[in-house]
Amino acid sequence: MKRLVFLFLMLGCKSIVDLKVPPITITNAQTAAEKQMVGEDRELEKEGWMIASIQSSSNGRSNREKSANDDSDPEIKAHRIRLNYLLPEVKQYKLHGIVGETPAGFIKLNPLGLNLPTYSQYEIPAKRKRVEDVIVFLNESRKAIWEKEVQNQKKRGKKEEELIKYKQSLMEEYYKSVSAGEYFETISGRWEKLQ
């Protein structure tokens, strides 16, 4: 009798819990679910399981994503710590449309933000001041890192032409990192939302 009950329970449980594991794909890029978690994407994968880390592998990281531990220069390290600290706050401001990236590699207030529903949150003087301070701190750190890295390249014997291209590539990384739903300034000075 006990064997029958046990067999019945095993067969009953098997039919109740019909678990199908989806195919697993390992990539060096974020999945849609990961982008959703960090606020970069608004669509989740249907019936998808996520077993992953939001960080990509170290060989796939861009200059702007380096951790402070990657730098031997204490000045660059300090500025990267600051950038990493401000990153979640900046991401929120970008998603609210209050700030955006510029072709010069800096962020600044989005003039179209005045017409957005999220703008009312930033009308409080203290909150507005915080946004302005974050913009200043972030831009200072970006500029300091570029200048220091260009100096390091110059010490290695790079020519002036190469240095200009190198600095431009560092600045463009931020401009090219704009995610869907975020605003950016075009080269002609107009502001647009990335679709």
N, C-alpha and C positions, 0 to 999 in steps of 0.2 A: 504494500500500500504506500509506504513511504517513497519507494522508487517511482511509483506512478505519479504521486504528487510532485516529486522532484522533476520528473520528465515533463509533466504538464507545465510546471512553472518555467522550465527552460525553454520549451517551445512557445509558450505564451509571451515570455519576455523577448524572445527573438523577433516575434512578429510586432511587438509594440515598439521596439527600438530598432528601426531599420536605418542604419547609419551608412550613408554613402559619402565617402571622402572624395572631394573633387580632385582633379589632376593638379599636381604641384608644379609650379614654374618658378625657378629661381632666376631673378634678374638683378641687375646692378642699379636699376631705377626704381623709383617709388611706384607702388601700385595705386590705383584710383582710391582704394580704401585708405591707404597711408596719406595720400594727398588730402583726403577728406578730414582725416584726423588732425592734420596740421593747418587746415583751413585753406589749402591751395586748390581744392576741387570740390564741386558741389554734388557730384554724382557718385553714388556707391555702386560697387559691382553687385549684380544680382546673384543671390545664392552663393556668394563667394566666401571662402574662409581665408583668414589672413594669419599667416605665421611669418612674421617678418620684423625687421627693425626699421625705424624711420631713417636711420643713418645709412648712407650708402658706404660701400667699401672705401678704404682710404685712397686707393688708386683712382677712384672715380670722382673724387671731390674737386670742386673748383677752388680757386684762390679765395673767394669770399666765404667758403664753407670750412676753411681750415680751422682747427681748434687751436687754442692758444698754446697747447703743448707742442705743436708742430714747429714753433718758432724758437730759434736760439737767441734772437735779438730781443732784449728785455722791453724795448720801446714798442716794437711791433706786437709783442706778446700782450702788453698792457692794453693796447688799442683793440686787439682781437677779443680780449676778455670783455671789454666794454661793448663791442659790437654784439657778441654773443648774449650779453645781458639784456641789451636793448631789443634784440631780434623779435621776441614774442610781442612786445608792445608795438613795434613798428609794423609787424604783420597785421595786427588788429587795426591800426590806423589805415593801412592800405586797403584792407577789406571793407572798412567803413567809407573809403573814398576820400578821406581827409588829406592824405599825402600820396605822392606818387614819385616814380623814378624820372630822372631827367637824362638827356643824352650825355651830360657831363659826368654822370656817375654819382650824382647826389640825389637826395630826396628833398622835396619842398612841398609846401602847402598846395593843395589842388584848388584852383580858383572855381572849379565846377562843384566842389564840395559844399558850397553854400546852398545849393539847390537840392541836396540829397536829404532823405529822411533821417539819416544818422547824424546830421550836422547838429541837431538840437542838443545832443550829448556834449558837444564841444563848445557850446556858447557860455558855459560857466567859466569865468576868468581863470580860475586855478587850473582847470582841465586844459583850457586853451594854452596857458603858459607852459604846462607840462609837454604838450605836443610840440610847441616851439623849441623848448629846451632839448627834447629828444632829437629833433631835426639838427640842431646845432652840434650836439654831442656826436651823433652818428656821422655827420658830414666831416667833422674835425678828425675823427678816427679814420674814416676812409681815406681822407687826403694824407694824413700822416703815414699811413701804411703804404700808399702809392709812392710817396716821395722817398721813404726809407728803402723800399724795394728797388726803386729806380737807382738810388745811390749805390745800393749793393751791386746792381748790375753794372754800373759805371766803374766800380772798383774792380770788377772782373774783366774790364777791358772792352765792354760793348761800345760800339760807335754811337754817335748822337742820333743818327737816323733809327737805329735799332732801339735806342732808349725811348724815343718818341712813340714808336709802334708798340713797345712793351707797355708803356704807361697807358696808351689808348686801349690796349686789350684789357688791362686791369679795370679801367673805368667802364668799358662796355659790358663786362660780366654782370654788373648790377643792372644795367639797362636791359640786357637780354633776359634777366631773371624774372621779369614781370609775369605774374600768373593771371589766369582767366579771372575776370571780375575786378582786377586792379587797374588803376589809372596810371597813365604815363604821359609825359610831354613829348611831342614829336620834335623833330629837328627844326621844323618851321615855327615852333612855339605854341602850337595848338595842343589841347589836352584831349585825350581819348581814353576810352575804357577798353581793355583787351577782352575780346569775346571768346 
